[in-house]
Amino acid sequence: MRFKRVVLSALLLVAPIIEVFIEGAPVSAAQITSRSLTLQAGASDGGSKPGGVVKHLFTFSVPSSSNVGSVQLLYCTTASGTCTMPTGLVTTAATLGSNTGAISGLSLVNTTNGAPYLTRAAASVTPGSVTIRLDSVTNPTAANTTFFVRISTFATTNATGGTTDTGVVTASTANPIVLTGIMPESLIFCTGGTVVTTGGVPDCTTATSGSISFNQEFSPTNTATATSQMAASTNASSGYAITVNGPTLTSGANTIAGMAVAGVGVRSTAQFGLNLKANTTTTSTPAVGTEVAPAPNGTNLRGQASTGYNTVDQFKFVTGDNVAKSDNVAPGPTDAQIFTVSYIVNVPGSQTAGTYTTTLTYICTPTF
């Protein structure tokens, strides 16, 4: 009887040793590193728009060289614990936009909303970076709300069984910022002795006084000249037209005839005329004026001199005449341009002495 008790005690001592050995072999997944989720714009929605149909770009690095047959992207409201899918999220319409890096050759399985996975023929991987982009994902509908995606790799091709590597990324929806501004009907127009540019753009705040004197006293042997400038721009759909309005040069009851028909200056002849061109030196007219600047291009710069006032070395003056239009190629809106108006005066020897003046008003009319 004493012998049997000893044997039984020995058996009881062995049993705990076997039990401890079996429980001491747990397996844990490695941590996926360098992981991120970038919400990218879709066809019409910003990347973080609540409920927007956008692209989700995943980047991460796999740390182990185990076999990988699938990668699951599990969308949750928390980073760990029970996974609750974010409200409004839709992944069942997603498509695989791109896939590069250490785990390549994947195809998307999107049948379970919030838990899409990517599958391929299982094969070992070289540790390194991975990019996966899902297109046409509908974001969660709650604004300014964080959500999480739990990334797991599996040796199986259907995201089942034990995980190989895991990691969590996070992103947030955000209310879009909507900016509203109004561009009203616009006409910028000014006249003066000179108008210059600021930062390369004609600037009406620089317009100088409109009191202009001719370069010399009137003489039958030489042509007197003067210039003024004006600038104009408009967003009117049919552009603008500029007219000149006022009398010819007058001193009391005496006048210098305006040039009713466009023509060259002729010394010893009563002439008052103008044009909007860069004129050359001729036998009767000195060089005066410049071309419209910037030059018209038929798109955003349409202003140009009108017929009768658009020929070099030919001048005309008829009150009410249209001297410039924004109709280069076709009438339409135009950015700012500067026009230089050149004036000439010729007189006969019999012209009555006096101070000759005129007040000219340029009117710019846009048509919207």
HUURMO-V143953 format. One record per pair of residues at least 24 apart in sequence whose ideal C-beta (glycine too) atoms are under 10 Angstrom apart, sorted by the first residue. I is the first residue (numbers start at 1). J is the second residue. D is the distance in whole Angstrom. If there is no record, write none. Layout:
i->{I:I}
j->{J:J}
d->{D:D}
This chain:
i->{27:27:28:28:28:29:29:29:29:29:29:29:29:29:29:29:29:30:30:30:30:30:30:30:30:30:30:30:31:31:31:31:31:31:32:32:32:32:32:32:32:32:32:32:32:32:32:32:32:32:33:33:33:33:33:33:33:33:34:34:34:34:34:34:34:34:34:35:35:35:35:35:35:35:35:35:35:35:36:36:36:36:37:37:37:37:37:37:37:37:37:37:37:38:38:38:39:39:39:39:39:39:40:40:40:40:42:42:42:42:42:43:43:45:45:45:46:46:46:46:47:47:47:47:48:48:48:48:48:48:48:48:48:49:49:49:49:49:49:49:50:50:50:50:50:50:50:50:50:50:50:50:50:50:51:51:51:51:51:51:51:51:51:51:51:52:52:52:52:52:52:52:53:53:53:53:53:53:53:53:54:54:54:54:54:54:54:55:55:55:55:55:55:55:55:55:56:56:56:56:56:56:56:56:56:56:56:56:56:56:57:57:57:57:57:57:57:58:58:58:58:58:58:58:58:58:58:59:59:59:59:59:59:59:59:60:60:60:60:60:60:60:60:60:60:60:60:61:61:61:61:61:61:61:61:62:62:62:62:62:62:62:62:62:62:62:62:62:62:63:63:63:63:63:64:64:64:64:64:64:64:65:65:65:65:65:65:66:66:66:66:66:66:66:66:66:67:67:67:67:67:67:67:67:67:67:68:68:68:68:68:68:68:68:68:68:68:68:68:68:68:68:68:69:69:69:69:69:69:69:69:69:69:69:69:69:69:69:69:69:69:70:70:70:70:70:70:70:70:70:70:70:70:70:70:70:70:70:70:70:71:71:71:71:71:71:71:71:71:71:71:71:71:71:71:71:71:72:72:72:72:72:72:72:72:72:72:72:72:72:72:72:72:72:72:73:73:73:73:73:73:73:73:73:73:73:73:73:73:73:73:74:74:74:74:74:74:74:74:74:74:74:74:74:75:75:75:75:75:75:75:75:75:75:75:76:76:76:76:76:76:76:76:77:77:77:77:77:77:78:78:78:78:78:79:79:79:79:79:79:79:79:80:80:80:83:83:83:83:84:84:85:85:85:85:85:85:86:86:86:86:86:86:86:86:86:86:86:87:87:87:87:87:88:88:88:88:88:88:88:89:89:89:89:89:89:89:89:89:90:90:90:90:90:90:90:91:91:91:91:91:91:92:92:92:92:93:93:93:93:94:94:94:94:94:94:95:95:95:95:95:96:96:96:96:97:97:97:97:97:97:97:98:98:98:98:98:99:99:99:99:99:100:100:100:100:100:101:101:101:101:101:101:101:102:102:102:102:102:102:103:103:103:103:103:103:103:104:104:104:106:106:108:108:108:109:109:109:110:110:110:112:113:114:114:114:115:115:116:116:117:117:117:117:117:117:117:118:118:118:119:119:119:119:119:120:121:122:122:122:122:123:124:125:125:125:127:139:139:139:139:140:140:140:141:142:142:143:143:143:143:143:144:144:144:144:145:145:145:145:146:146:146:146:147:147:147:183:184:185:185:185:185:185:185:186:186:186:186:186:186:186:187:187:187:187:187:187:187:187:187:187:188:188:188:188:188:188:188:188:189:189:189:189:189:189:189:189:189:189:189:189:189:190:190:190:190:190:190:190:190:191:191:191:191:191:191:191:191:191:191:191:191:192:192:192:192:193:193:193:193:194:194:194:194:194:195:195:195:195:195:195:195:195:195:196:196:196:197:197:197:197:197:200:201:201:201:201:201:202:202:202:202:202:202:202:202:202:202:202:202:203:203:203:204:204:204:204:204:204:206:207:210:210:210:210:211:212:212:212:214:214:214:214:214:215:215:215:215:216:216:217:218:218:218:218:218:218:218:218:218:218:219:219:219:219:219:219:219:220:220:220:220:220:220:220:220:220:220:221:221:221:221:221:222:222:222:222:222:222:223:223:223:223:223:223:223:223:223:223:223:223:223:223:223:224:224:224:224:224:224:224:224:225:225:225:225:225:225:225:225:225:225:225:226:226:226:226:226:226:226:227:227:227:227:227:227:227:227:228:228:228:228:228:228:228:228:229:229:229:229:229:229:230:230:230:230:230:230:230:230:230:230:231:231:231:231:231:231:231:231:232:232:232:232:232:232:232:232:232:232:232:232:232:232:233:233:233:233:233:233:233:233:233:233:233:233:234:234:234:234:234:234:234:234:234:234:234:234:234:235:235:235:235:235:235:236:236:236:236:236:236:236:236:236:237:237:237:237:237:237:238:238:238:238:238:238:238:238:238:238:239:239:239:239:239:239:239:239:239:239:239:239:239:239:239:240:240:240:240:240:240:240:240:240:240:240:240:240:240:240:241:241:241:241:241:241:241:241:241:241:241:241:241:242:242:242:242:242:242:242:242:242:242:242:242:242:242:242:242:242:243:243:243:243:243:243:243:243:243:243:243:243:244:244:244:244:244:244:244:244:244:244:244:244:244:244:244:244:245:245:245:245:245:245:245:245:246:246:246:246:246:246:246:246:247:247:247:247:247:247:247:248:248:248:248:248:248:248:248:248:249:249:249:249:249:249:249:249:249:250:250:250:250:250:250:251:251:251:251:251:251:251:252:252:252:252:253:253:254:254:254:254:254:255:255:255:255:256:256:256:256:256:256:256:256:256:257:257:257:258:258:258:258:258:258:259:259:259:259:259:259:259:259:260:260:260:261:261:261:261:262:262:262:262:262:262:262:262:262:262:263:263:263:263:263:264:264:264:264:264:265:265:265:265:265:265:266:267:267:267:268:268:268:268:268:268:269:269:269:270:270:270:270:270:270:271:271:271:271:271:271:271:272:272:272:272:272:272:272:272:272:272:273:273:273:273:273:273:273:273:273:273:273:273:274:274:274:274:274:274:274:274:274:274:274:275:275:275:275:275:275:275:275:275:275:275:275:275:275:275:275:275:276:276:276:276:276:276:276:276:276:276:276:276:276:277:277:277:277:277:277:277:277:277:277:277:278:278:278:278:279:279:279:279:279:279:279:280:280:281:282:282:284:284:284:285:285:285:285:285:285:286:287:287:288:288:288:288:288:288:289:289:289:289:289:289:289:290:290:290:290:291:291:291:292:292:292:292:292:292:293:293:293:293:294:294:294:294:295:295:296:296:296:296:296:296:297:297:297:297:298:298:298:298:298:298:299:299:299:299:299:299:299:300:300:300:300:301:301:301:301:301:301:302:302:302:302:302:302:302:302:302:302:302:303:303:303:303:303:303:303:303:304:304:304:304:304:305:305:305:309:309:309:313:313:315:315:315:315:317:317:317:317:319:319:319:320:322:322:323:324:324:326:326:326:331:333:333}
j->{162:163:162:163:166:63:64:66:152:153:154:162:163:164:165:166:167:62:63:64:66:127:153:163:164:165:166:167:63:64:165:166:167:168:60:61:62:63:64:71:130:151:152:153:164:165:166:167:168:169:60:61:62:63:127:129:165:167:59:60:61:62:63:128:129:130:167:59:60:61:129:130:149:151:167:168:169:170:60:169:170:171:73:134:147:148:149:151:168:169:170:171:172:133:169:171:137:139:171:172:173:174:97:133:135:137:135:136:137:138:139:135:136:138:139:176:139:174:176:177:139:171:173:174:139:143:144:171:172:173:174:175:176:139:141:143:173:174:175:176:88:138:139:140:141:142:143:144:145:172:173:174:175:176:87:88:89:90:138:139:140:141:142:143:173:137:138:139:140:141:173:176:90:93:94:135:136:137:138:139:134:135:136:137:138:139:173:94:95:97:98:133:134:135:136:137:91:94:97:116:132:133:134:135:136:137:139:149:169:171:97:98:131:132:133:134:135:99:118:130:131:132:133:134:149:151:169:100:101:129:130:131:132:133:169:101:102:103:129:130:131:132:151:153:165:167:169:101:102:127:128:129:130:165:167:101:102:103:125:126:127:128:129:130:151:153:164:165:167:127:128:164:165:167:124:125:126:127:153:164:165:102:124:125:126:127:128:122:124:125:127:153:154:155:164:165:121:122:123:124:125:153:154:155:156:164:102:103:106:118:120:122:123:124:125:130:153:154:155:156:157:164:165:103:106:118:119:120:121:122:123:153:154:155:156:157:158:159:160:161:164:103:106:109:117:118:119:120:122:152:153:154:155:156:157:158:159:160:161:164:99:103:106:116:117:118:119:120:130:132:151:152:153:154:159:164:165:109:112:115:116:117:118:119:149:150:151:152:153:154:158:159:160:163:166:108:110:114:115:116:117:118:132:134:137:149:150:151:152:159:169:112:114:115:116:117:148:149:150:151:152:159:166:168:113:114:115:116:137:140:147:148:149:150:171:114:115:147:148:149:150:168:170:140:142:145:146:147:148:146:147:148:150:168:146:147:148:149:150:168:169:170:148:150:168:114:115:148:150:114:147:112:113:114:115:140:147:114:139:140:141:142:145:146:147:148:149:173:140:141:142:145:147:138:139:140:141:142:145:173:113:114:137:138:139:140:141:142:147:114:136:137:138:139:140:141:115:116:134:136:137:138:116:136:137:138:135:136:137:138:133:134:135:136:137:138:133:134:135:136:137:132:133:134:135:131:132:133:134:135:136:137:131:132:133:134:135:130:131:132:133:134:129:130:131:132:133:125:126:128:129:130:131:132:126:127:128:129:130:131:128:129:130:131:132:153:165:130:131:132:130:132:132:134:135:157:158:159:134:136:137:159:138:140:147:149:150:159:149:159:152:154:156:157:158:159:160:153:157:159:154:156:157:158:159:157:157:154:155:156:157:155:155:153:164:165:165:171:172:173:174:171:172:173:173:172:173:172:173:174:175:176:172:173:174:175:171:172:173:174:170:171:172:173:171:172:173:235:235:234:235:236:237:366:368:233:234:235:236:333:366:368:232:233:234:235:236:240:364:365:366:368:231:232:233:234:235:335:336:364:230:231:232:233:234:240:242:336:362:363:364:365:366:229:230:231:232:336:338:362:364:228:229:230:231:232:242:339:341:360:361:362:364:228:229:230:231:226:227:228:229:227:228:229:338:340:228:229:230:231:232:336:338:339:340:229:231:338:231:293:294:336:338:294:231:233:294:335:336:229:230:231:232:233:293:294:335:336:337:338:339:231:336:338:230:231:232:233:336:338:231:231:359:360:361:362:357:341:343:360:249:343:344:345:356:286:288:343:345:286:345:347:249:256:270:345:346:347:351:353:354:356:267:268:345:346:347:349:351:267:268:269:270:346:347:348:349:350:351:267:268:346:347:349:267:284:285:286:346:347:265:266:267:271:282:283:284:285:286:288:315:344:345:346:347:265:272:286:343:344:345:346:347:265:279:285:286:287:288:289:342:343:344:345:274:288:341:342:343:344:345:274:288:289:290:340:341:342:343:274:339:340:341:342:343:360:362:290:293:338:339:340:341:276:323:324:337:338:339:340:341:362:364:292:293:303:336:337:338:339:364:292:303:324:325:326:334:335:336:337:338:339:362:364:366:300:301:302:303:326:333:334:335:336:337:364:366:302:303:326:332:333:334:335:336:364:365:366:367:368:332:333:334:335:366:368:326:331:332:333:334:365:366:367:368:331:332:333:366:367:368:325:326:327:330:331:332:333:366:367:368:302:303:325:326:327:328:330:331:332:333:334:365:366:367:368:302:303:324:325:326:327:331:332:333:334:363:364:365:366:367:306:322:323:324:325:326:327:331:363:364:365:366:367:276:303:305:306:309:321:322:323:324:325:326:339:341:362:363:364:365:306:319:320:321:322:323:324:361:362:363:364:365:274:309:316:317:318:319:320:321:322:323:324:341:360:361:362:363:319:320:321:359:360:361:362:363:317:319:320:358:359:360:361:362:272:317:319:357:358:359:360:272:273:317:318:319:345:356:358:360:317:343:345:347:354:355:356:357:358:354:355:356:357:358:359:351:352:353:354:355:356:357:352:354:355:356:352:354:351:352:353:354:356:351:352:356:358:317:345:346:347:348:351:352:356:358:317:346:347:315:316:317:318:319:358:308:314:315:316:317:318:344:346:316:317:318:308:314:316:318:307:308:309:310:311:314:315:316:317:318:311:313:314:315:316:311:313:314:315:344:313:314:315:344:345:346:346:346:347:348:346:347:348:349:350:351:346:347:348:345:346:347:348:350:351:315:317:344:345:346:347:348:315:316:317:343:344:345:346:347:356:358:308:309:314:315:316:317:318:342:343:344:345:346:309:315:316:317:321:323:341:342:343:344:360:305:308:309:310:311:312:313:314:315:316:317:323:340:341:342:343:344:303:304:305:306:309:310:311:323:324:339:340:341:342:305:309:310:311:312:313:314:315:340:341:342:312:313:340:342:311:312:313:314:315:342:344:312:313:313:312:313:313:344:346:313:314:315:342:344:346:344:313:342:313:315:340:342:343:344:313:339:340:341:342:343:344:338:339:340:342:338:339:340:324:328:337:338:339:340:337:338:339:340:335:336:337:338:328:337:326:327:328:329:334:337:328:329:334:335:327:328:329:330:332:334:328:329:330:332:333:334:335:332:333:334:335:326:328:334:335:336:337:326:327:328:329:330:331:332:333:334:335:337:327:328:334:335:336:337:338:339:328:329:334:337:339:339:340:341:339:341:342:342:344:342:343:344:346:343:344:358:360:358:360:361:363:363:365:362:362:364:364:366:367:367:366:368}
d->{7:10:10:9:9:10:9:10:7:8:10:8:5:6:6:5:9:8:5:5:9:10:9:9:7:5:8:9:7:10:7:7:6:10:5:7:6:7:10:10:9:6:8:8:10:5:6:3:9:9:7:5:8:6:9:9:9:7:7:6:4:10:10:10:7:10:9:7:4:7:10:9:9:7:5:8:5:10:7:6:9:9:9:10:9:9:6:9:10:4:7:5:10:9:9:8:9:7:5:8:8:9:9:8:9:10:8:7:8:9:9:9:9:9:8:9:10:8:6:9:8:9:9:9:7:9:9:8:7:5:4:9:8:6:10:9:7:8:9:6:8:10:6:7:5:6:4:8:8:10:4:8:7:8:10:6:9:9:6:6:8:4:9:9:8:9:7:5:10:9:8:8:8:8:10:9:6:7:5:8:9:8:8:6:8:6:10:9:10:6:9:6:7:5:8:7:9:8:9:10:9:7:5:8:10:5:9:8:10:8:8:8:7:8:5:8:10:10:10:8:7:5:7:8:7:7:7:10:8:7:7:5:8:9:9:9:9:9:7:6:8:8:6:10:9:6:7:9:8:7:6:5:7:9:9:9:5:6:6:9:6:7:8:6:10:6:8:5:9:6:9:10:6:9:9:8:10:6:9:7:6:9:5:6:6:6:10:10:7:7:10:8:10:7:5:8:10:5:6:5:8:9:9:5:9:8:9:5:9:10:8:7:7:8:5:10:5:7:7:10:10:6:8:10:10:10:7:6:7:3:8:9:6:6:5:4:8:9:10:10:9:9:8:8:5:6:5:7:8:9:7:5:8:6:5:6:4:8:10:10:9:6:7:10:6:5:8:9:8:7:7:7:5:8:8:10:9:10:10:7:8:4:8:10:10:8:7:5:8:7:9:4:9:8:9:10:10:9:7:5:7:8:8:7:10:5:8:6:9:9:9:10:7:5:9:9:9:7:4:8:7:9:10:9:9:5:7:8:9:8:6:7:5:8:10:8:9:7:5:7:6:9:10:9:10:9:8:6:7:10:9:6:10:9:9:10:5:10:8:5:9:7:9:8:7:8:8:9:7:9:10:10:7:4:8:9:9:8:8:4:8:7:7:9:4:9:10:9:6:6:6:9:10:7:7:5:3:7:10:9:7:6:8:6:7:5:8:10:7:9:9:7:4:9:9:10:8:5:7:9:6:8:8:10:10:9:9:5:8:7:10:5:7:5:5:9:10:7:5:6:9:7:7:7:7:10:9:4:6:4:9:10:7:7:5:9:9:8:7:5:7:10:9:8:5:8:9:9:10:6:5:4:5:8:6:7:4:6:5:10:9:10:5:10:8:7:10:8:10:10:9:7:9:7:10:9:8:8:8:10:9:10:10:10:10:10:9:8:10:9:9:8:10:9:7:4:9:10:10:9:9:9:5:7:8:7:7:9:6:7:6:10:10:8:9:10:10:9:10:5:10:9:9:6:8:10:6:9:6:7:5:9:7:6:6:6:10:6:5:9:6:7:5:8:6:7:8:7:9:8:7:7:10:8:5:7:6:5:8:9:8:10:8:8:5:8:7:7:7:9:5:9:7:7:5:7:10:10:6:9:7:7:5:8:8:8:8:9:8:9:4:9:9:9:6:6:8:10:10:10:9:7:7:4:8:9:9:9:9:9:9:5:9:7:6:8:9:9:8:6:7:8:8:5:9:9:9:5:7:5:10:9:5:9:9:9:9:8:9:8:9:9:8:9:10:9:9:8:6:9:10:4:8:8:8:9:9:4:6:5:10:8:8:10:9:6:9:9:8:10:9:8:9:9:10:10:10:10:8:9:10:7:9:6:9:8:8:10:10:10:9:10:9:8:10:6:8:5:7:9:10:7:8:9:9:9:7:9:9:6:4:9:10:8:6:6:4:8:7:6:8:10:10:9:7:9:10:8:9:10:5:9:6:8:9:10:6:5:6:9:10:5:7:5:9:10:10:9:8:7:4:8:8:9:9:8:6:9:4:8:7:7:6:8:9:8:9:8:5:8:8:9:6:6:8:6:6:5:7:9:9:8:5:9:8:8:9:9:10:6:7:5:7:9:9:8:9:7:5:9:7:6:8:10:10:9:6:7:5:7:10:10:6:8:10:7:8:10:7:7:9:7:9:5:9:10:9:10:8:8:8:6:5:4:7:10:10:10:9:7:9:6:6:9:9:8:10:4:9:9:9:5:9:10:8:8:8:9:8:6:9:9:4:5:5:8:7:7:9:7:6:10:9:9:9:5:7:9:8:4:7:6:8:7:3:6:9:9:4:5:6:6:10:7:7:10:9:8:8:7:5:9:9:10:9:8:10:5:6:5:7:8:5:9:8:5:8:8:9:9:7:5:8:8:9:8:10:8:10:10:7:6:4:7:9:8:10:6:7:5:8:9:9:6:6:5:7:9:9:7:5:8:8:7:9:10:7:8:7:8:6:8:5:9:8:6:8:6:8:5:6:9:9:7:5:7:6:9:6:9:6:5:4:6:9:10:10:7:10:6:8:9:5:10:7:10:8:10:9:6:10:9:9:7:9:10:10:4:7:5:9:10:6:7:6:10:9:7:8:3:6:4:7:8:6:9:9:9:10:8:4:9:6:8:10:9:8:9:10:6:8:6:10:7:10:6:9:9:10:10:10:8:4:7:8:9:10:9:6:5:5:8:9:9:7:8:6:8:9:7:9:8:5:7:9:6:5:7:4:10:10:10:9:6:7:8:10:6:6:8:10:8:9:6:5:9:5:6:5:9:9:7:8:5:7:9:10:5:8:6:9:7:6:6:9:7:7:9:7:7:4:8:10:9:10:6:7:8:6:8:9:9:8:10:9:8:3:5:5:10:9:7:6:8:9:7:6:7:6:10:8:5:6:5:7:9:7:8:5:7:7:8:8:6:5:7:9:8:10:8:6:9:9:10:8:4:8:5:7:10:6:6:5:7:6:7:6:8:7:7:5:8:8:9:9:10:7:7:10:8:8:10:6:5:9:8:6:9:6:6:9:10:6:9:9:7:6:10:8:9:6:9:9:9:10:10:10:9:5:8:7:10:10:5:8:3:9:10:9:9:5:9:10:9:8:8:9:5:7:5:8:7:5:9:8:8:9:6:8:9:8:8:9:4:8:8:7:7:8:10:10:10:5:3:8:9:10:9:8:10:9:10:9:9:9:8:7:5:9:7:6:6:9:6:4:6:4:7:8:7:6:7:4:9:8:9:7:5:9:9:4:9:7:5:10:10:9:9:7:10:9:10:8:10:10:10:8:8:5:10:8:10:9:9:10:8:9:9:10:10:8:9:8:10:9:10:8:9:10}
